[in-house]
């Protein structure tokens, strides 16, 4: 799949307003008592109906294009996550993201930095992303896969695979029969 492209110089006034509104919501969220009604309300405002039941996102968070993120049920995203979602981010049910995880579905063109290049990120059911890991544009993390702390994932990780390192490499496959479906 080729990268999609958008020229940031061509953003409409409506898109600029929407980006500003999301930035304000993120600021408020990052300065609100977690697990409070106000915090939950801000999460709902930021993600709308794209945030599944019993999912928690711990502040602070940062990122852009939060309207391009879909989060399933029973997902836990720990603090300091960076969600650059212009290319789309899908997180299925029962996923865990440790602290300082970066999901980067977009990057800048190397010759024209005002052009964003993007591909979707897909994290499948039950995956676990370790602290400080970075998932790059176009990557799919398979069902019940594990990405080790600090890994930089440039290629897909299959179902039940464990990937570690920079760049991340698969080091083993988990026994799928040990997971309850």
Order of alpha helices (4+ residues) and beta strands (2+ residues): beta-alpha-alpha-beta-beta-beta-beta-beta-beta-beta-beta-beta-beta-beta-beta-beta-beta-beta-beta-beta-beta
